[in-house]
Every structure is written in C-alpha cells, then in structure tokens.
Amino acid sequence: MNALDGIRVLDLSRVLAGPWCTQTLADLGADVIKIERPGTGDDTRTWGPPFLQDTEGRDTREAAYYLGTNRNKRSVTCDIARPEGQALVRELARHCHVFVENFKVGDMARYGLDYASIRAVNPAIVYCSVTGFGQTGPYRERAGYDYAVQGMGGLMSVTGERDDLGGGPQKVGVAVADLFTGLYASTAILAALRHAERTGEGQAVDMALLDTQVAMLANLGANYLVSGKVPGRAGNAHQNIVPYQVFEVAPAADDAKDFVIIAVGNDGQFAKYCEVAGHPELAQDPRFARNQDRVRNRAVLVPMLEEIMKTRAKAQWLPALEAAKVPCGAINSLAEVFADPHVRERGMVTRWEHPLGGEVDLVSSPLKLSATPVRQDLPPPLLGQHTDDVLRGVLGWDAARIGELRQKEVI
C-alpha cells in the first residue's frame, strides 16, 4: 500500500512547479494522469541536451529535464484547445480527486476548465492553480518565471558575493521558486483532500511563485520586518551566525584551490572548533565568546580564521572537525555527490530499464515512510503512452469511441 492509494490526480501542468507538485503526489501513490499536447507533449521533453541516449549512443527525444520531474505518472494526450478535448478533460475530472494546472490566469476559463466549470461536474474536487503571481493582485495577468521571481521576491538581493568584494546579484543554481512552490502546493493539496474527506467539499488552491519566494526568505524576511534594516549579500557567509561560511584550505597534491564549509551553530561548537584549530584562546576572547559578539566582530574574526584554515588541507581538517562534532563539509561536484557511498546507501539513485535507452540512472524521491513506502516507477517514456488505458479503465470507453477522437486528432 502507498499513502495516497485511491487518489487520482488530473495533471494539466507542465515544465517544473506543477509537475514537481504532482510528482510528489505520484511518489506517495496517487494515480497521476498527465495531460500533454498531442505531438509535442510537455515542453521539457525537448529541453536538452542532455537527452537520454539509446543503446547505440544516439540522442532520443527524451530530455533529462523531463525525466527528472515526471516519475510515476501516466501520459495521456489531449488537445484542450478543441471542444472535444475540453469535454474529455471535464469527463476525466468527474473521476478525479485533484486537478492541477499552471496556465496563465484566465486561460482555463476560456477553455471551460476553470475551477467553477470543474466544480460543476465534481463538487468534491481539489483544484490547484499554480501561477507566477496568483489569481488576485495587480500582477495577476503577468507571466511569472522562476528567474524573474527570484529577483522580484528578494532572493537575488541576498544571494551572491558582497558588493565590496566585487559581487553582484546571483540567482540560485536550480529553480528554487518553482521547486518550493511545487512542494507548498503538494502540502496544500493534501490539506484540502483531508477537508474534502471530512466534508465532501472541494476547494480551490491558489499557489503563486512570488508568494512562495517571499515566504522562503525565512529568517532574512523576519530580520528585515523586525529591524527595518535591509540585508545585503553575504556571499557564502551566514547573516546571523559566525563562523558559518566557506573557507579556503591548503591545496591538495594537485595544487588546485580547495575549500571546506564550517557551520558553527552555537558557542559550544565554536569552542570545539578553536580546539581543533589549535587556538583555544579565541573561544575565551570576549570579542568572540558568544555568537552575537562574533557577528558584531565578524570583520575582525573571519580574517584570522581564514589564515588559520589555510594551514591544513581538506583531508586533515574534515576528519578532525567531524571527530570533534563540529559541523563541516566538503563542496562536492555532482560527480562526487552521486558517487558518495552515503547517497547511494540512502537510495537516492534509482536505475530503470528505459524502453528507448536501456539502463538509466535517475534521482529518487527523498521521502522515506516506514509503513507506506513511495513508488519508484519510470517517468512515462512515450508521449500519450497511457491514453487508451486511461480512457478504457477510468471512463469505460470502447475502442470505437477512442478511435473517433484519435481520427479527429483530439488525442
């Protein structure tokens, strides 16, 4: 049994925020029916290279981007611009518990697939809309993309090296506004499903990338609202904790620069760090004894620690710090991440047999439940692979009726 066995999701989203939400629901056992455009499918199917390679090393039509965001789903093609396609989606919605879409505000109403229209055929449905700026507000009709939202939502103003060190605004390396919105959307959907189970009443869930980005400012947002002081970029340092940053260490044998992360979270850990560093007197210095003192005297302490850290190599620092229970870590490349024995032992890489490319390794779900383990099925490798199965199994349609829609190129 999976946690969401019996829950069916009609997924009209594409690219990242919506598919990330529905992938999480699918991992938990929901039957996610992914509606894709006939002929082209989800935009990310073509977002490469890299593409999955076949057994002869040639690129297939499946981009790695698509494969990483659509586990455990079933692919159905349907042209929602056609009246017959719209009718098909409404009919499927009768048999679903959740409806997810990430079209621009107003688009779904033009197709007769907005919340009011879907609620009319299924009052208990949970209808989740994912947009850049939400269903209300002066920006509601704007197209919202992760990059722009990272800037508008303040994240880029606090990400990147300090201006006085030659820095400037920097986006995060992955689309975090999309990803966080997808995860928040999953949480909201689960809460709405609980309400629907108790009352038989569905509801609309309005998820916006900008809302999520503002929420995930977390302590920095709270810092500003409490103090009125606008935080700036701090590079790899922490705004509220010292020392909590990247330090350069002595180079290894290849003479390349090397770095480690030191993440001292309290005064006791700082004292242990100072012992390992061979400078216990720093923990007794009234300028540095408490974290609030270290933050205020950051400009004095950090240059001292930078010189100390350069006296040993990473291979010397990390074991000694770990033994002393001082939080620390290496900065791994992705090759090192996926070769890491702990990452492998935790099951974060799953190998599948792909019909187009033979064996393929993909990232696994991080969710680990003792009684209801997550599913681990391949993303639908072929566009529209499950169209006939869904129309027969969910709607009870016969081959003639399915063939009629296929002949009209609706599916």
C-alpha positions as a printed Julia matrix, in Angstrom:
411×3 Matrix{Float64}:
   0.0    0.0     0.0
   1.06   3.57   -0.73
  -0.1    6.55    1.33
  -2.21   8.04   -1.49
  -3.58   4.83   -2.99
  -7.04   5.58   -4.37
  -6.36   9.26   -5.03
  -6.48  10.23   -8.71
  -4.88  13.45   -9.95
  -5.61  15.11  -13.28
  -2.42  16.99  -14.11
  -2.62  19.75  -16.72
   0.66  21.34  -15.64
   3.96  21.41  -17.46
   7.61  22.45  -17.07
   8.53  22.47  -13.34
   6.43  23.92  -10.49
   3.24  21.99  -11.31
   4.98  18.76  -12.36
   7.13  18.89   -9.2
   3.94  19.04   -7.13
   2.27  16.16   -8.98
   5.47  14.1    -8.98
   5.46  14.27   -5.17
   1.82  13.14   -5.08
   2.64  10.34   -7.53
   5.61   9.25   -5.4
   3.18   8.91   -2.5
   0.94   6.62   -4.52
  -1.56   8.88   -6.28
  -2.59   7.91   -9.82
  -1.39  10.99  -11.72
  -2.81  11.33  -15.24
  -0.55  13.77  -17.06
  -2.37  15.57  -19.89
   0.03  16.5   -22.7
  -0.32  18.21  -26.06
  -0.59  15.76  -28.95
   2.59  15.67  -30.99
   4.79  17.73  -28.67
   3.91  16.96  -25.06
   5.37  18.72  -22.04
   7.78  21.49  -23.08
  10.56  19.87  -21.08
  10.58  16.75  -23.24
  12.66  18.86  -25.66
  14.66  20.87  -23.11
  18.06  19.43  -23.88
  20.76  18.49  -24.3
  21.37  16.34  -22.47
  18.93  13.82  -23.9
  18.58  10.19  -22.95
  20.75   8.16  -25.28
  19.67   4.91  -26.88
  21.67   1.69  -26.73
  23.8    2.88  -29.66
  24.69   6.2   -28.03
  22.36   8.36  -30.12
  20.13  11.04  -28.6
  16.49  10.05  -28.16
  13.59  12.52  -27.93
  13.55  12.39  -24.12
  15.38  15.23  -22.32
  16.91  14.59  -18.91
  14.94  17.6   -17.61
  11.62  15.85  -18.35
  12.82  12.56  -16.88
  13.7   14.27  -13.6
  10.24  15.76  -12.96
   7.66  13.17  -14.02
   8.15   9.95  -12.05
   5.23   7.6   -11.52
   2.81   9.33  -13.91
   0.64   8.19  -16.81
   0.76  10.18  -20.06
  -2.45  10.98  -21.94
  -2.52  13.24  -24.99
  -5.43  15.65  -25.35
  -5.84  18.87  -27.31
  -7.61  21.14  -24.82
  -7.98  23.86  -27.47
 -10.61  21.69  -29.14
 -14.16  21.43  -27.74
 -13.91  17.64  -27.79
 -10.67  17.83  -25.79
 -12.24  20.15  -23.25
 -15.19  17.77  -22.88
 -12.77  14.88  -22.36
 -10.93  16.72  -19.58
 -14.22  17.55  -17.84
 -15.26  13.92  -18.09
 -11.95  12.77  -16.6
 -12.33  15.37  -13.83
 -15.55  13.64  -12.73
 -13.42  10.65  -11.77
 -10.55  12.52  -10.11
  -9.93  13.91   -6.64
  -7.37  16.58   -7.62
  -6.97  18.88  -10.62
  -3.66  20.74  -11.12
  -2.98  23.39  -13.77
  -0.38  26.11  -14.31
  -1.83  28.11  -17.18
  -1.91  31.91  -17.15
  -4.78  33.49  -15.22
  -7.93  33.38  -17.36
  -6.74  30.72  -19.83
  -8.62  27.86  -18.21
 -11.88  29.84  -18.16
 -11.58  30.29  -21.94
 -11.42  26.5   -22.26
 -14.26  25.89  -19.83
 -11.78  24.21  -17.48
 -11.58  26.78  -14.67
 -12.46  25.94  -11.08
 -16.12  26.91  -11.44
 -16.53  24.69  -14.5
 -14.75  21.71  -12.97
 -16.53  22.14   -9.63
 -19.84  21.98  -11.5
 -19.08  18.41  -12.56
 -17.26  17.39   -9.36
 -18.03  19.48   -6.24
 -15.54  17.5    -4.13
 -12.52  18.15   -6.35
  -9.41  19.93   -5.07
  -8.44  22.36   -7.83
  -4.87  23.72   -7.61
  -3.74  26.62   -9.82
  -0.02  27.4    -9.97
   0.88  30.79  -11.44
   3.63  33.34  -11.16
   1.65  35.91   -9.19
  -1.64  34.31   -8.14
  -5.29  34.76   -9.05
  -5.56  38.23   -7.47
  -3.44  41.37   -7.24
  -2.09  43.87   -9.77
   0.4   41.38  -11.28
  -2.1   38.54  -11.7
  -2.04  38.59  -15.52
   1.75  38.67  -15.83
   3.66  35.59  -16.87
   5.81  34.51  -13.95
   9.1   32.65  -14.35
  11.42  31.39  -11.67
  14.35  33.62  -12.66
  12.25  36.81  -12.57
  10.58  35.77   -9.33
  13.93  35.12   -7.64
  14.75  38.74   -8.45
  11.37  40.28   -7.63
  10.98  38.25   -4.44
  14.26  39.42   -2.91
  16.26  36.21   -3.16
  18.83  37.59   -5.6
  19.35  40.65   -3.4
  20.73  38.38   -0.67
  22.44  35.83   -2.94
  25.93  36.4    -4.3
  29.2   37.83   -3.08
  29.27  41.11   -1.16
  29.37  44.22   -3.3
  32.56  45.44   -1.61
  34.26  42.21   -2.71
  33.22  42.65   -6.33
  29.98  40.72   -6.07
  26.55  41.27   -7.54
  23.1   39.69   -7.57
  23.1   35.97   -8.31
  20.3   33.51   -8.92
  20.35  30.11   -7.24
  21.7   27.25   -9.37
  18.35  25.43   -9.54
  14.87  26.9    -9.94
  14.07  27.12   -6.25
  10.97  29.33   -6.59
   9.43  26.7    -8.87
  10.52  23.81   -6.66
   9.36  25.37   -3.39
   6.03  26.31   -4.97
   5.57  22.72   -6.09
   6.26  21.45   -2.59
   3.98  24.03   -0.93
   1.3   23.09   -3.47
   1.6   19.42   -2.53
   1.14  20.29    1.14
  -1.88  22.48    0.38
  -3.47  19.76   -1.76
  -3.05  17.17    0.99
  -4.7   19.54    3.49
  -7.57  20.2     1.06
  -8.02  16.47    0.48
  -8.33  15.97    4.23
 -11.06  18.63    4.31
 -12.83  17.02    1.35
 -12.77  13.63    3.08
 -14.43  15.12    6.16
 -16.98  17.33    4.43
 -17.35  16.19    0.82
 -16.44  19.75   -0.16
 -13.61  20.54   -2.54
 -11.87  23.88   -2.83
  -9.55  25.99   -4.94
  -5.86  26.22   -4.06
  -4.19  29.4    -5.32
  -0.39  28.97   -5.44
   1.9   31.76   -6.64
   5.65  31.66   -7.19
   6.08  35.18   -5.8
   4.14  34.33   -2.62
   6.33  31.3    -2.12
   9.52  33.23   -2.78
   8.56  35.86   -0.2
   7.73  33.14    2.34
  11.04  31.34    1.8
  13.04  34.44    2.7
  12.59  32.86    6.14
  14.88  34.39    8.78
  16.05  37.16    6.44
  12.48  38.29    5.86
  11.89  38.24    9.62
  15.15  40.11   10.21
  14.0   42.94    7.97
  10.47  43.15    9.33
  11.73  43.2    12.93
  14.7   45.54   12.47
  13.8   47.61    9.43
  17.32  47.01    8.11
  17.64  45.75    4.54
  20.04  42.79    4.44
  22.63  42.66    1.7
  24.51  39.87    0.02
  26.9   37.98    2.26
  28.46  35.57   -0.22
  28.95  32.21    1.42
  28.64  33.64    4.92
  25.57  33.49    7.16
  23.76  36.69    8.09
  23.16  35.67   11.72
  25.88  33.13   12.63
  29.71  33.3    12.68
  31.72  31.33   11.6
  29.26  29.83    9.16
  30.79  30.02    5.69
  33.23  28.62    3.14
  36.95  28.77    3.91
  39.87  28.16    1.58
  42.23  25.47    2.87
  45.7   24.34    1.9
  45.72  22.81   -1.6
  45.91  19.09   -2.13
  48.65  17.43   -4.14
  47.35  18.8    -7.45
  47.86  22.39   -6.21
  44.29  23.36   -7.13
  42.42  25.58   -4.73
  40.34  23.68   -2.21
  37.6   24.69    0.2
  35.58  23.44    3.15
  32.38  24.59    4.83
  32.43  25.44    8.53
  28.93  25.69   10.03
  29.36  26.51   13.71
  25.88  26.85   15.15
  26.48  27.63   18.82
  29.12  28.73   21.3
  30.0   25.2    22.38
  30.73  24.21   18.79
  32.88  27.31   18.4
  34.97  26.29   21.42
  35.45  22.82   19.9
  36.38  24.35   16.56
  39.01  26.52   18.25
  40.49  23.46   19.99
  40.81  21.6    16.68
  42.28  24.71   15.06
  44.93  24.96   17.77
  43.7   28.33   19.02
  41.57  27.71   22.12
  42.21  31.28   23.26
  39.83  32.59   20.6
  36.86  30.99   22.37
  37.81  32.85   25.57
  38.23  36.21   23.87
  35.28  38.41   24.93
  35.0   39.66   21.34
  34.25  36.14   20.13
  32.91  34.11   23.06
  29.22  34.48   22.16
  27.67  34.26   18.71
  26.25  37.78   18.96
  29.77  39.01   19.68
  31.19  37.07   16.74
  28.55  38.55   14.42
  29.34  42.07   15.6
  33.09  41.43   15.26
  32.89  39.41   12.05
  35.35  41.72   10.28
  38.0   41.01   12.92
  37.44  37.29   13.48
  36.94  35.98    9.94
  40.31  37.17    8.53
  42.02  35.45   11.46
  40.17  32.2    10.74
  40.92  32.47    7.01
  44.66  32.39    7.74
  44.28  29.51   10.2
  42.26  27.42    7.73
  44.95  27.76    5.05
  47.46  25.95    7.25
  45.97  22.48    6.64
  44.47  20.56    3.74
  40.86  19.38    3.5
  41.9   15.81    4.24
  43.28  17.0     7.6
  40.52  19.41    8.56
  37.42  17.36    7.9
  38.22  14.2     9.92
  39.41  16.27   12.89
  36.36  18.53   12.86
  33.95  15.64   12.41
  35.54  13.79   15.31
  35.0   16.89   17.47
  31.33  17.13   16.35
  31.9   20.45   14.61
  29.54  20.78   11.6
  31.6   20.91    8.44
  31.62  19.58    4.93
  33.23  19.39    1.54
  31.95  21.16   -1.57
  31.24  18.28   -3.92
  30.77  18.27   -7.64
  27.71  16.38   -8.89
  30.01  13.53   -9.88
  31.17  13.32   -6.27
  27.59  13.63   -4.96
  26.28  10.68   -6.94
  29.37   8.59   -6.21
  29.07   9.24   -2.48
  28.5    5.95   -0.61
  26.04   7.58    1.78
  23.93   8.98   -1.08
  23.93   5.53   -2.66
  23.1    3.77    0.6
  20.18   6.15    1.14
  18.72   5.06   -2.19
  18.89   8.48   -3.81
  19.71   6.99   -7.21
  17.38   4.51   -8.9
  18.27   2.53  -12.01
  15.5    1.86  -14.52
  15.26  -0.05  -17.75
  14.1    2.58  -20.25
  12.46   1.28  -23.46
  14.31   3.88  -25.55
  17.7    3.94  -23.88
  18.35   0.8   -21.88
  19.54   1.35  -18.32
  19.22   4.89  -16.97
  20.01   6.28  -13.51
  17.71   8.98  -12.13
  17.33  10.77   -8.82
  14.91   9.1    -6.41
  12.29  10.61   -4.13
  13.76  11.69   -0.76
  10.55  10.67    1.04
  11.01   7.65    3.29
   7.94   6.28    5.06
   8.15   3.1     7.11
   4.62   1.78    6.51
   3.74   3.26    3.11
   6.93   3.45    1.02
   6.98   5.71   -2.0
   6.6    4.4    -5.53
   9.58   4.19   -7.86
   8.28   3.98  -11.41
   9.85   5.35  -14.57
   8.51   8.65  -15.98
   6.18   7.87  -18.91
   8.75   7.3   -21.67
   6.39   7.69  -24.61
   4.1   10.65  -25.25
   0.5    9.51  -24.85
   1.63   6.06  -23.79
  -1.34   5.56  -21.45
  -4.11   7.32  -23.39
  -6.02   4.18  -24.31
  -5.52   2.58  -20.88
  -6.9    5.64  -19.08
  -9.88   6.16  -21.37
 -10.8    2.49  -21.12
 -10.02   1.98  -17.46
 -11.24   5.3   -16.0
 -14.04   6.24  -18.39
 -15.02   2.8   -19.69
 -14.77   3.88  -23.32
 -14.6    1.29  -26.08
 -12.14   1.17  -28.96
 -14.57   2.78  -31.4
 -15.07   5.87  -29.25
 -11.34   6.21  -28.61
 -10.64   5.74  -32.31
 -13.06   8.53  -33.21
 -11.16  11.05  -31.09
  -7.84   9.84  -32.44
  -9.08  10.23  -36.01
 -10.03  13.85  -35.2
  -6.53  14.35  -33.7
  -8.04  15.35  -30.36
  -5.89  12.65  -28.72
